[in-house]
Amino acid sequence: MKVSTDELRGAALALLRHLDESGQKEFEIDEDFYWDVPADKRYSPYDEPKELTIGQLSDDWSEVALMTHGSRETVAYGLVWLAAVLRRVGEKAIG
């Protein structure tokens, strides 16, 4: 599978537009800590992970916000932090 930044951008915009059009413009995220499978094990479905790590949505969002506002160097790993927040938004969104 190959994906381009143009395709990712288009998908993100379409999905966010859907939320806006359905009146879902803001999400209250009460949960903060979450379980995560380490990246080196996440894509090995035939090997059950023996360890989990803990992530924190508030920390993920803080790092993304710092990059967005220019207070922190933008790094590609920011997509991982953003993905964690987007996952929770997707789980809370309706429709």
N, CA, C and O atoms as a DFTB+ gen file, in Angstrom:
380 C
 N C O
     1  1       0.849      -1.171       0.000
     2  2       0.000       0.000       0.000
     3  2       0.897       1.236       0.000
     4  3       1.878       1.305       0.740
     5  1       0.555       2.182      -0.816
     6  2       1.231       3.471      -0.833
     7  2       0.191       4.551      -0.578
     8  3      -0.921       4.490      -1.103
     9  1       0.557       5.532       0.226
    10  2      -0.298       6.695       0.430
    11  2       0.551       7.946       0.281
    12  3       1.716       7.976       0.678
    13  1      -0.035       8.951      -0.281
    14  2       0.678      10.211      -0.462
    15  2       0.176      11.233       0.564
    16  3      -0.896      11.078       1.149
    17  1       0.968      12.262       0.761
    18  2       0.525      13.322       1.667
    19  2      -0.729      13.995       1.128
    20  3      -1.570      14.444       1.908
    21  1      -0.869      14.075      -0.196
    22  2      -2.091      14.645      -0.771
    23  2      -3.310      13.793      -0.419
    24  3      -4.368      14.326      -0.084
    25  1      -3.158      12.473      -0.497
    26  2      -4.271      11.583      -0.149
    27  2      -4.595      11.676       1.342
    28  3      -5.765      11.708       1.723
    29  1      -3.572      11.721       2.177
    30  2      -3.792      11.854       3.617
    31  2      -4.498      13.165       3.946
    32  3      -5.431      13.199       4.748
    33  1      -4.042      14.236       3.318
    34  2      -4.658      15.542       3.526
    35  2      -6.123      15.525       3.112
    36  3      -6.987      16.021       3.835
    37  1      -6.397      14.950       1.943
    38  2      -7.778      14.880       1.451
    39  2      -8.665      14.063       2.364
    40  3      -9.806      14.444       2.627
    41  1      -8.156      12.939       2.851
    42  2      -8.934      12.091       3.753
    43  2      -9.217      12.820       5.062
    44  3     -10.346      12.805       5.553
    45  1      -8.193      13.457       5.627
    46  2      -8.373      14.168       6.892
    47  2      -9.385      15.302       6.738
    48  3     -10.262      15.476       7.584
    49  1      -9.260      16.065       5.663
    50  2     -10.197      17.172       5.438
    51  2     -11.623      16.673       5.243
    52  3     -12.564      17.270       5.765
    53  1     -11.791      15.585       4.497
    54  2     -13.134      15.036       4.274
    55  2     -13.758      14.572       5.588
    56  3     -14.938      14.820       5.839
    57  1     -12.976      13.904       6.420
    58  2     -13.496      13.404       7.685
    59  2     -13.794      14.544       8.657
    60  3     -14.807      14.508       9.356
    61  1     -12.936      15.540       8.710
    62  2     -13.196      16.686       9.580
    63  2     -14.390      17.499       9.083
    64  3     -15.170      18.014       9.884
    65  1     -14.528      17.611       7.788
    66  2     -15.698      18.286       7.203
    67  2     -16.976      17.559       7.612
    68  3     -17.980      18.191       7.941
    69  1     -16.933      16.227       7.589
    70  2     -18.097      15.426       7.993
    71  2     -18.476      15.742       9.445
    72  3     -19.656      15.903       9.757
    73  1     -17.488      15.829      10.320
    74  2     -17.786      16.168      11.713
    75  2     -18.409      17.555      11.814
    76  3     -19.405      17.739      12.513
    77  1     -17.832      18.523      11.126
    78  2     -18.381      19.885      11.142
    79  2     -19.831      19.908      10.657
    80  3     -20.698      20.520      11.280
    81  1     -20.076      19.232       9.536
    82  2     -21.410      19.231       8.944
    83  2     -22.443      18.513       9.808
    84  3     -23.640      18.780       9.699
    85  1     -21.986      17.611      10.660
    86  2     -22.911      16.911      11.544
    87  2     -23.007      17.596      12.905
    88  3     -23.586      17.048      13.843
    89  1     -22.436      18.797      13.006
    90  2     -22.539      19.585      14.230
    91  2     -21.579      19.180      15.330
    92  3     -21.716      19.624      16.470
    93  1     -20.623      18.353      15.006
    94  2     -19.654      17.889      16.009
    95  2     -18.357      18.670      15.842
    96  3     -17.428      18.236      15.161
    97  1     -18.321      19.831      16.481
    98  2     -17.178      20.722      16.300
    99  2     -16.217      20.733      17.476
   100  3     -15.145      21.333      17.405
   101  1     -16.599      20.073      18.552
   102  2     -15.751      20.052      19.734
   103  2     -16.010      18.769      20.504
   104  3     -17.138      18.281      20.558
   105  1     -14.959      18.230      21.097
   106  2     -15.077      16.966      21.818
   107  2     -14.481      17.105      23.206
   108  3     -13.374      17.614      23.380
   109  1     -15.230      16.648      24.178
   110  2     -14.732      16.589      25.554
   111  2     -14.058      15.228      25.732
   112  3     -14.709      14.188      25.639
   113  1     -12.776      15.244      25.985
   114  2     -12.044      14.000      26.172
   115  2     -11.660      13.920      27.636
   116  3     -10.729      14.587      28.087
   117  1     -12.390      13.096      28.369
   118  2     -12.149      12.946      29.803
   119  2     -11.035      11.943      30.085
   120  3     -10.349      12.038      31.103
   121  1     -10.862      11.000      29.195
   122  2      -9.829       9.990      29.365
   123  2      -8.466      10.634      29.066
   124  3      -8.372      11.556      28.256
   125  1      -7.437      10.147      29.716
   126  2      -6.122      10.714      29.459
   127  2      -5.105       9.625      29.118
   128  3      -4.493       9.668      28.051
   129  1      -4.922       8.669      29.995
   130  2      -3.937       7.620      29.756
   131  2      -4.540       6.502      28.913
   132  3      -5.730       6.206      29.020
   133  1      -3.717       5.888      28.079
   134  2      -4.180       4.782      27.238
   135  2      -3.064       3.763      27.068
   136  3      -1.879       4.075      27.186
   137  1      -3.483       2.537      26.788
   138  2      -2.529       1.457      26.513
   139  2      -2.080       1.547      25.067
   140  3      -2.859       1.907      24.184
   141  1      -0.829       1.221      24.833
   142  2      -0.293       1.221      23.478
   143  2       0.631       0.018      23.315
   144  3       1.320      -0.380      24.254
   145  1       0.637      -0.545      22.135
   146  2       1.553      -1.623      21.802
   147  2       2.803      -0.974      21.200
   148  3       2.675      -0.156      20.289
   149  1       3.993      -1.305      21.670
   150  2       5.204      -0.721      21.103
   151  2       5.259      -0.905      19.581
   152  3       4.865      -1.945      19.054
   153  1       5.744       0.102      18.905
   154  2       5.733       0.120      17.437
   155  2       6.411      -1.096      16.823
   156  3       5.967      -1.584      15.783
   157  1       7.470      -1.592      17.437
   158  2       8.172      -2.733      16.844
   159  2       7.369      -4.026      16.951
   160  3       7.722      -5.019      16.315
   161  1       6.301      -4.035      17.739
   162  2       5.440      -5.218      17.884
   163  2       4.057      -5.021      17.258
   164  3       3.364      -5.995      16.965
   165  1       3.666      -3.794      17.059
   166  2       2.308      -3.457      16.626
   167  2       1.921      -4.102      15.294
   168  3       0.760      -4.462      15.102
   169  1       2.847      -4.249      14.399
   170  2       2.534      -4.744      13.056
   171  2       2.993      -6.179      12.835
   172  3       3.246      -6.595      11.705
   173  1       3.095      -6.917      13.910
   174  2       3.424      -8.344      13.861
   175  2       2.241      -9.120      14.435
   176  3       2.290      -9.555      15.586
   177  1       1.174      -9.299      13.644
   178  2      -0.052      -9.894      14.182
   179  2       0.089     -11.349      14.615
   180  3      -0.769     -11.861      15.334
   181  1       1.142     -12.015      14.196
   182  2       1.308     -13.422      14.557
   183  2       2.109     -13.606      15.843
   184  3       2.230     -14.721      16.350
   185  1       2.651     -12.518      16.364
   186  2       3.403     -12.549      17.615
   187  2       2.651     -11.698      18.631
   188  3       2.654     -10.470      18.553
   189  1       2.006     -12.368      19.586
   190  2       1.250     -11.628      20.589
   191  2       2.195     -10.751      21.407
   192  3       3.204     -11.232      21.922
   193  1       1.864      -9.451      21.525
   194  2       2.754      -8.576      22.301
   195  2       2.769      -8.977      23.769
   196  3       1.728      -9.268      24.357
   197  1       3.937      -8.987      24.341
   198  2       4.100      -9.370      25.740
   199  2       4.161      -8.147      26.655
   200  3       4.091      -8.263      27.878
   201  1       4.292      -6.989      26.043
   202  2       4.388      -5.775      26.835
   203  2       3.540      -4.674      26.204
   204  3       3.357      -4.625      24.988
   205  1       3.039      -3.815      27.044
   206  2       2.297      -2.646      26.596
   207  2       2.979      -1.415      27.183
   208  3       3.652      -1.493      28.210
   209  1       2.798      -0.302      26.528
   210  2       3.287       0.953      27.076
   211  2       2.083       1.827      27.379
   212  3       0.961       1.507      26.986
   213  1       2.312       2.916      28.069
   214  2       1.252       3.853      28.419
   215  2       1.474       5.143      27.634
   216  3       2.583       5.675      27.589
   217  1       0.422       5.625      27.030
   218  2       0.441       6.925      26.383
   219  2      -0.453       7.875      27.154
   220  3      -1.239       7.446      27.999
   221  1      -0.338       9.160      26.868
   222  2      -1.148      10.154      27.561
   223  2      -1.662      11.167      26.545
   224  3      -0.884      11.900      25.934
   225  1      -2.978      11.199      26.373
   226  2      -3.593      12.069      25.377
   227  2      -3.282      13.540      25.623
   228  3      -3.013      14.278      24.675
   229  1      -3.314      13.976      26.875
   230  2      -3.040      15.388      27.149
   231  2      -1.610      15.755      26.750
   232  3      -1.371      16.851      26.243
   233  1      -0.671      14.855      26.972
   234  2       0.708      15.095      26.573
   235  2       0.836      15.082      25.051
   236  3       1.516      15.930      24.472
   237  1       0.181      14.116      24.408
   238  2       0.201      14.047      22.943
   239  2      -0.321      15.355      22.346
   240  3       0.284      15.923      21.437
   241  1      -1.453      15.821      22.875
   242  2      -2.079      17.034      22.337
   243  2      -1.214      18.257      22.613
   244  3      -1.110      19.151      21.774
   245  1      -0.597      18.295      23.782
   246  2       0.280      19.409      24.125
   247  2       1.444      19.507      23.139
   248  3       1.787      20.601      22.691
   249  1       2.042      18.384      22.805
   250  2       3.156      18.381      21.851
   251  2       2.702      18.850      20.466
   252  3       3.399      19.618      19.803
   253  1       1.534      18.380      20.040
   254  2       0.998      18.801      18.740
   255  2       0.715      20.300      18.748
   256  3       1.048      21.002      17.793
   257  1       0.105      20.786      19.818
   258  2      -0.216      22.215      19.918
   259  2       1.049      23.071      19.893
   260  3       1.073      24.121      19.251
   261  1       2.086      22.636      20.579
   262  2       3.350      23.387      20.568
   263  2       3.909      23.491      19.146
   264  3       4.398      24.547      18.744
   265  1       3.835      22.405      18.397
   266  2       4.324      22.442      17.008
   267  2       3.437      23.341      16.157
   268  3       3.926      24.118      15.338
   269  1       2.135      23.226      16.359
   270  2       1.179      24.010      15.571
   271  2       1.388      25.511      15.780
   272  3       1.253      26.300      14.845
   273  1       1.717      25.895      17.011
   274  2       1.883      27.317      17.337
   275  2       3.317      27.810      17.146
   276  3       3.620      28.972      17.418
   277  1       4.191      26.929      16.679
   278  2       5.566      27.321      16.408
   279  2       6.458      27.389      17.635
   280  3       7.568      27.916      17.558
   281  1       5.999      26.869      18.764
   282  2       6.795      26.899      19.997
   283  2       7.718      25.692      20.122
   284  3       8.557      25.623      21.020
   285  1       7.549      24.757      19.217
   286  2       8.375      23.546      19.230
   287  2       8.688      23.198      17.785
   288  3       7.867      23.413      16.894
   289  1       9.863      22.666      17.560
   290  2      10.222      22.231      16.211
   291  2       9.220      21.177      15.732
   292  3       8.873      20.261      16.477
   293  1       8.770      21.310      14.513
   294  2       7.862      20.326      13.941
   295  2       8.654      19.079      13.566
   296  3       9.668      19.152      12.874
   297  1       8.168      17.938      14.038
   298  2       8.811      16.656      13.756
   299  2       7.757      15.681      13.240
   300  3       6.580      15.780      13.587
   301  1       8.192      14.749      12.416
   302  2       7.268      13.779      11.832
   303  2       6.567      12.941      12.895
   304  3       5.429      12.518      12.691
   305  1       7.223      12.695      14.024
   306  2       6.614      11.898      15.089
   307  2       5.353      12.557      15.642
   308  3       4.550      11.912      16.316
   309  1       5.190      13.834      15.353
   310  2       3.969      14.531      15.740
   311  2       2.731      13.862      15.167
   312  3       1.648      13.955      15.746
   313  1       2.881      13.195      14.044
   314  2       1.754      12.455      13.472
   315  2       1.302      11.331      14.388
   316  3       0.112      11.016      14.436
   317  1       2.231      10.721      15.115
   318  2       1.889       9.662      16.064
   319  2       1.070      10.253      17.210
   320  3       0.065       9.678      17.627
   321  1       1.511      11.406      17.713
   322  2       0.763      12.062      18.801
   323  2      -0.621      12.482      18.320
   324  3      -1.613      12.284      19.021
   325  1      -0.684      13.060      17.125
   326  2      -1.970      13.472      16.573
   327  2      -2.878      12.275      16.350
   328  3      -4.080      12.349      16.607
   329  1      -2.318      11.178      15.876
   330  2      -3.108       9.970      15.621
   331  2      -3.785       9.460      16.888
   332  3      -4.925       8.999      16.840
   333  1      -3.091       9.539      18.018
   334  2      -3.683       9.073      19.277
   335  2      -4.909       9.911      19.629
   336  3      -5.930       9.375      20.059
   337  1      -4.808      11.211      19.447
   338  2      -5.934      12.102      19.748
   339  2      -7.055      11.876      18.746
   340  3      -8.222      11.800      19.131
   341  1      -6.719      11.769      17.477
   342  2      -7.741      11.528      16.454
   343  2      -8.463      10.204      16.677
   344  3      -9.666      10.106      16.436
   345  1      -7.748       9.200      17.129
   346  2      -8.381       7.912      17.420
   347  2      -9.479       8.096      18.469
   348  3     -10.589       7.589      18.309
   349  1      -9.160       8.828      19.544
   350  2     -10.161       9.016      20.608
   351  2     -11.326       9.855      20.120
   352  3     -12.472       9.582      20.478
   353  1     -11.059      10.868      19.314
   354  2     -12.141      11.678      18.734
   355  2     -13.027      10.781      17.874
   356  3     -14.253      10.858      17.960
   357  1     -12.419       9.931      17.044
   358  2     -13.184       9.020      16.195
   359  2     -14.029       8.063      17.003
   360  3     -15.135       7.710      16.594
   361  1     -13.515       7.634      18.158
   362  2     -14.272       6.724      19.013
   363  2     -15.447       7.426      19.688
   364  3     -16.459       6.792      19.989
   365  1     -15.319       8.728      19.927
   366  2     -16.383       9.478      20.589
   367  2     -17.401      10.057      19.606
   368  3     -18.551      10.302      19.969
   369  1     -16.976      10.273      18.369
   370  2     -17.863      10.896      17.370
   371  2     -19.033       9.978      17.030
   372  3     -18.953       8.754      17.142
   373  1     -20.096      10.604      16.620
   374  2     -21.309       9.871      16.265
   375  2     -21.514       9.984      14.761
   376  3     -21.453      11.076      14.194
   377  1     -21.758       8.842      14.120
   378  2     -22.059       8.831      12.692
   379  2     -20.846       8.936      11.861
   380  3     -20.937       8.939      10.633
